[in-house]
């Protein structure tokens, strides 16, 4: 049996909460950037290409990620 769709309205407290963001230092600090590279990007393998970029066996390409080849 088919039920008609219903709409549910969320209750709000009236005024919406202001948007929040990280402090500016997280976007411009060389120290924060270096720490992110070390703790995030240097810990796991990263996808840098797709097999379609390799035409034939033995071909390869290079990429530099965070200062590493």
C-alpha positions, -999 to +999 in steps of 0.1 A: +000+000+000+013+034-009+016+061+018+017+098+009+050+115+015+051+138+045+073+167+053+089+171+087+099+206+098+129+209+120+125+231+151+150+258+154+158+282+183+151+312+161+184+328+153+209+307+133+243+300+148+272+320+133+295+300+109+327+288+125+361+284+110+396+276+122+418+305+133+438+321+105+471+306+117+460+272+105+458+285+069+490+306+068+515+292+093+545+275+078+549+255+111+513+242+108+518+233+071+550+214+079+533+195+107+504+186+084+528+173+058+546+152+084+515+138+102+490+135+074+506+133+040+539+114+048+521+086+067+502+068+039+505+060+002+489+086-020+473+081-053+492+102-079+480+087-111+459+062-130+468+032-150+455+050-181+485+073-179+508+044-186+508+035-223+528+003-222+547-020-199+579-003-187+565+032-190+563+054-159+557+090-148+571+109-118+552+132-094+565+154-066+543+154-035+552+175-005+588+179-017+593+141-024+595+124-057 
